[in-house]
Amino acid sequence: MTDTRARILDGAGDALVRFGLAKTTVEDIASAAGVGRATVYRWFEGGRSEVFDALVARELGKVADEIIVRIGSGDDLAAGLHEVLRWGGPAIRGHTLLQAALDTGPEELAVRLARLEHGFEDLVAPMVAERLAASAASPSPEDDAAYLVAMMMSVVANPGSWDLEDDDEVGRLVDTLMRSATGAPGSAR
């Protein structure tokens, strides 16, 4: 990523936190980035919408990278999932840009996230499929990995009654997710 493009995305993040997602303009982004409006349009022909799509994609990429590292760090997939679930809730709640977007433009953020959802799964699912195949726990690792990633991210985003800070409870959740994803006996899938 070029320095100017990165500066514009950083400026968009700063403007989002300051003005909110729904009210941030190209002028706000340019000012926060220290560039002119024309420079924003030179890098992002679609203007504000394209800038925010790129910002969301960049932030999701960072989250995906962290998840991949955590899934790969455990002795097996279950340990990696445990690590992701323990990290994920607090990380999402502490993500300044995400929280600002949720507070000031939840509908717009939902649309942007929906457009990128499959791209995110495409980044994370191969690592999960690799770990599933290595454990021989799944007859169809690619399909089961996609399901497992979707369920994992759903719980991270909205844990419901699960306490993601309790190791024992996260262990039960991982067991439930693994059984459900692989179609093991006792699964709801």
C-alpha positions as CSV (number, residue, x, y, z in Angstrom):
1,M,0.0,0.0,0.0
2,T,1.4,3.4,-0.9
3,D,2.0,6.0,1.7
4,T,-0.7,8.4,0.3
5,R,-3.3,5.6,0.2
6,A,-2.5,4.6,3.7
7,R,-2.6,8.2,4.9
8,I,-6.0,8.6,3.4
9,L,-7.3,5.4,5.1
10,D,-5.8,6.5,8.4
11,G,-7.4,9.9,7.9
12,A,-10.7,8.2,7.2
13,G,-10.4,6.3,10.5
14,D,-9.6,9.5,12.4
15,A,-12.5,11.3,10.8
16,L,-14.9,8.4,11.5
17,V,-14.0,8.5,15.2
18,R,-14.3,12.3,15.3
19,F,-17.5,12.8,13.2
20,G,-19.1,9.4,13.0
21,L,-19.6,7.1,10.1
22,A,-22.8,8.6,8.8
23,K,-21.6,12.2,8.9
24,T,-18.0,11.9,7.7
25,T,-17.4,13.6,4.3
26,V,-14.6,13.4,1.7
27,E,-13.6,16.9,3.0
28,D,-13.3,15.5,6.5
29,I,-11.2,12.5,5.3
30,A,-8.9,14.8,3.2
31,S,-8.4,17.2,6.1
32,A,-7.6,14.4,8.6
33,A,-5.2,12.8,6.1
34,G,-3.5,16.2,5.3
35,V,-4.3,15.9,1.6
36,G,-6.6,17.7,-0.8
37,R,-10.0,16.4,-1.9
38,A,-8.6,15.8,-5.4
39,T,-6.0,13.5,-3.9
40,V,-8.7,11.4,-2.2
41,Y,-10.5,11.1,-5.5
42,R,-7.3,10.2,-7.3
43,W,-6.8,7.2,-5.1
44,F,-10.5,6.4,-4.5
45,E,-12.5,7.3,-7.6
46,G,-15.7,6.3,-5.8
47,G,-15.1,8.9,-3.1
48,R,-16.3,8.4,0.5
49,S,-17.9,5.0,-0.2
50,E,-14.8,3.5,-1.7
51,V,-12.6,4.9,1.0
52,F,-14.8,3.4,3.7
53,D,-15.0,0.0,1.9
54,A,-11.2,0.0,1.7
55,L,-10.9,1.0,5.4
56,V,-13.3,-1.8,6.5
57,A,-11.4,-4.3,4.3
58,R,-8.1,-3.2,5.8
59,E,-9.4,-3.6,9.3
60,L,-11.0,-7.0,8.6
61,G,-7.7,-8.1,7.1
62,K,-5.9,-7.2,10.3
63,V,-8.5,-9.2,12.3
64,A,-8.2,-12.2,9.9
65,D,-4.4,-12.1,10.2
66,E,-4.7,-12.2,14.0
67,I,-7.2,-15.0,13.9
68,I,-5.0,-17.1,11.6
69,V,-2.0,-16.7,13.9
70,R,-4.2,-17.7,16.9
71,I,-5.8,-20.7,15.2
72,G,-2.4,-21.9,14.1
73,S,-0.8,-21.4,17.6
74,G,-2.6,-24.1,19.4
75,D,-1.6,-27.8,19.6
76,D,-4.8,-28.5,17.6
77,L,-7.7,-26.7,16.0
78,A,-9.7,-26.8,19.3
79,A,-6.9,-25.1,21.2
80,G,-6.6,-22.5,18.4
81,L,-10.4,-21.8,18.4
82,H,-10.2,-21.5,22.2
83,E,-7.5,-18.9,21.8
84,V,-9.6,-17.0,19.1
85,L,-12.7,-17.0,21.2
86,R,-10.9,-15.7,24.3
87,W,-9.2,-13.0,22.3
88,G,-12.1,-12.1,20.0
89,G,-14.8,-10.6,22.2
90,P,-12.5,-8.2,24.0
91,A,-10.7,-7.3,20.8
92,I,-13.9,-6.5,19.0
93,R,-15.3,-4.5,21.9
94,G,-12.0,-2.6,22.2
95,H,-11.7,-1.9,18.4
96,T,-12.0,1.9,18.3
97,L,-13.0,2.2,14.6
98,L,-15.5,-0.6,14.8
99,Q,-17.1,0.8,17.9
100,A,-17.3,4.3,16.4
101,A,-18.9,2.9,13.3
102,L,-21.4,0.9,15.3
103,D,-22.3,3.9,17.4
104,T,-22.7,6.3,14.5
105,G,-23.7,4.3,11.4
106,P,-24.7,0.7,12.2
107,E,-26.8,0.3,9.1
108,E,-24.0,1.5,6.8
109,L,-21.5,-0.6,8.6
110,A,-23.7,-3.7,8.3
111,V,-23.9,-3.2,4.5
112,R,-20.2,-2.8,4.2
113,L,-19.4,-5.9,6.3
114,A,-21.9,-8.0,4.4
115,R,-20.2,-7.1,1.2
116,L,-16.9,-8.3,2.6
117,E,-18.0,-11.3,4.7
118,H,-17.1,-13.9,2.2
119,G,-13.7,-12.3,1.6
120,F,-13.0,-12.5,5.3
121,E,-14.1,-16.2,5.4
122,D,-11.9,-16.8,2.4
123,L,-8.9,-15.5,4.4
124,V,-9.5,-17.6,7.5
125,A,-11.2,-20.8,6.3
126,P,-8.1,-22.3,4.6
127,M,-6.2,-22.4,7.9
128,V,-9.2,-23.9,9.7
129,A,-9.6,-26.5,6.9
130,E,-5.9,-27.4,7.1
131,R,-6.2,-28.0,10.8
132,L,-9.4,-30.0,10.3
133,A,-7.8,-32.2,7.6
134,A,-4.7,-32.7,9.8
135,S,-6.9,-34.0,12.6
136,A,-8.9,-36.2,10.3
137,A,-11.9,-35.0,12.3
138,S,-13.8,-33.9,9.2
139,P,-14.9,-35.8,6.1
140,S,-15.2,-32.4,4.2
141,P,-12.8,-30.0,5.8
142,E,-13.4,-27.1,3.4
143,D,-17.2,-27.1,4.0
144,D,-16.8,-27.6,7.7
145,A,-14.2,-24.9,7.9
146,A,-16.5,-22.3,6.3
147,Y,-19.3,-23.3,8.7
148,L,-16.9,-23.2,11.7
149,V,-15.5,-19.7,10.8
150,A,-19.1,-18.3,10.4
151,M,-20.1,-19.7,13.7
152,M,-16.9,-18.6,15.5
153,M,-17.3,-15.0,14.2
154,S,-21.0,-15.0,15.1
155,V,-20.1,-15.9,18.7
156,V,-17.2,-13.4,18.8
157,A,-19.5,-10.6,17.5
158,N,-22.4,-11.5,19.8
159,P,-21.6,-14.1,22.5
160,G,-25.1,-14.1,23.8
161,S,-25.0,-16.0,27.1
162,W,-21.5,-17.4,26.6
163,D,-18.9,-16.0,28.9
164,L,-15.8,-15.7,26.7
165,E,-13.7,-14.8,29.6
166,D,-14.3,-18.2,31.4
167,D,-11.9,-20.8,30.1
168,D,-14.2,-23.7,31.1
169,E,-17.1,-22.2,29.3
170,V,-15.1,-21.4,26.2
171,G,-13.9,-25.0,26.3
172,R,-17.5,-26.2,26.2
173,L,-18.3,-23.8,23.4
174,V,-15.4,-25.0,21.3
175,D,-16.5,-28.6,21.9
176,T,-20.0,-27.6,20.8
177,L,-18.7,-25.8,17.7
178,M,-16.4,-28.6,16.7
179,R,-19.2,-31.2,17.0
180,S,-21.6,-29.0,15.1
181,A,-19.1,-28.2,12.3
182,T,-18.0,-31.8,11.7
183,G,-21.4,-33.4,12.1
184,A,-20.2,-35.5,15.1
185,P,-22.8,-37.3,17.2
186,G,-24.8,-34.9,19.3
187,S,-24.4,-32.0,16.9
188,A,-27.2,-29.7,15.9
189,R,-26.1,-29.4,12.2
